[in-house]
């Protein structure tokens, strides 16, 4: 008896040698949510719980070859992008994804959890002009909103203004993550007409490495499973909230969220 294939999700991102974020977090999330994860590695980081000690971009021809290899044979029912580092890599990925008939979730990674830059300043304009217009959903945190649009979010009232500024750059939906605002965490999702706010309990846990990668990968996974964007975001939020609640210490710094939290609880 031949098993049927699960939905397929491709992540295009950087490798985190500590296993908490990046490609490693993406693939763990995809496995946990029941889809087949595939990866295109755009950069390699030397990274642990204390920070990013260095990163090295792959040549654009290597990134394109990985994309062509996976998409030309296996295909994908959703794509998630993360750390792309440089203008040429952003442009390479955007060019390929513009011809893909699948939802694209863009996590516009600009800085690590520890404050280390992961996107060259000169790549910001390329991301705005080339990658965001092909995105189904863009998932910036407050710092990335400021980097991309200049909008400063100081309280929940600013979330819609920030989301509208992101939408002006071309994506179908903007999910602005407000977890760093005071009070109960709230994220805002909008396509410019519909608006959804997602709240969650704030957990007293410093071990939150990989939350952005995990959320974007969870959204892509649920889109591949057939959910519409608001439902995919809601289910992704539920998953990442559980993962944050059970984040665990690792090394001497900030540990990762627990991608297997709903298995460990059984």
C-alpha positions, -999 to +999 in steps of 0.1 A: +000+000+000+015+034-011+011+063+013-001+096-001+023+125-002+018+153+024+016+189+013+050+203+004+065+236+018+098+251+008+118+274+030+144+297+015+165+310+044+198+309+064+211+280+084+213+284+122+240+262+136+224+263+170+192+248+157+168+274+172+160+295+142+164+297+104+162+266+082+163+243+113+133+260+130+114+260+097+118+223+090+109+214+126+078+235+124+068+219+091+073+184+105+053+193+136+024+206+115+022+176+091+037+189+059+069+179+040+095+205+044+122+213+018+150+238+020+170+262-001+200+275+020+208+311+012+234+317+039+252+299+067+255+314+101+279+306+130+253+311+157+245+299+193+224+310+222+246+340+228+244+355+193+256+354+157+294+352+154+294+354+116+275+346+084+284+337+049+262+340+019+260+313-007+267+323-043+235+333-062+240+305-087+239+280-058+207+295-045+191+295-079+202+259-085+186+247-053+154+266-062+153+251-097+161+216-084+132+215-059+106+235-078+114+218-111+109+183-098+089+183-065+071+216-065+057+233-035+022+242-022+037+271-002+070+289+001+085+307+031+115+331+029+137+342+058+173+354+059+184+364+024+213+387+035+222+406+003+206+424-027+217+398-052+202+370-031+169+389-026+167+396-063+175+360-072+148+346-050+122+372-060+128+365-097+122+327-092+092+331-069+075+356-092+068+326-115+056+302-087+019+294-085+019+290-047+014+313-017+046+330-006+052+340+031+080+365+035+096+369+069+117+400+062+145+391+085+167+421+093+181+413+127+186+384+150+170+379+184+203+391+199+204+423+177+229+410+151+223+424+116+212+397+091+203+419+061+227+442+045+214+478+045+217+480+008+194+450+005+164+467+021+154+486-011+157+454-031+134+436-007+109+464-009+109+466-047+114+430-057+104+405-030+075+421-011+054+425-043+054+387-049+044+379-013+010+366-002+018+374+035+046+395+050+053+390+087+074+419+100+081+426+136+081+462+148+118+468+141+114+454+105+083+476+100+105+506+108+133+494+086+110+488+056+086+518+059+099+543+085+067+539+105+074+538+143+049+517+162+046+529+198+013+513+208-015+491+195-031+521+178-001+523+154-005+487+141-029+495+113-009+524+101+021+502+100+003+474+082-011+498+056+025+511+050+036+475+044+007+469+020+018+499-001+049+478-010+028+452-028+020+421-007-015+408-005-016+406+033+005+422+061+008+406+095+024+431+119+037+414+150+032+435+181+047+412+207+072+438+218+046+463+227+036+467+264+006+448+276-010+416+262+006+406+229-015+415+198-007+410+161-027+427+133-034+410+100-050+430+071-053+430+033-064+466+034-101+458+037-104+430+062-087+433+096-080+406+122-064+410+156-048+380+173-041+382+210-023+357+232-011+352+267+023+367+275+045+340+289+072+348+314+099+329+295+131+345+280+138+314+258+121+327+226+148+322+199+132+314+166+097+328+171+096+348+139+109+319+117+085+295+134+054+317+130+061+324+093+068+287+086+036+277+105+016+302+084+031+287+052+024+252+064-013+259+071-017+276+037-003+244+021-028+224+041-056+244+025-064+271+050-072+307+039-049+334+052-068+345+083-073+308+094-036+300+086-024+329+108-048+320+136-036+284+137+000+294+134-004+318+163-018+290+185+011+268+176+038+294+182+022+305+215+025+269+228+061+267+216+070+300+234+054+288+266+076+257+265+108+274+253+138+258+271+173+269+282+202+260+259+237+271+263+245+303+282+220+327+265+186+327+250+172+292+243+148+282+216+110+278+215+099+241+217+088+230+182+077+197+196+057+210+225+024+194+216+041+160+213+060+163+246+027+170+264+012+137+254 
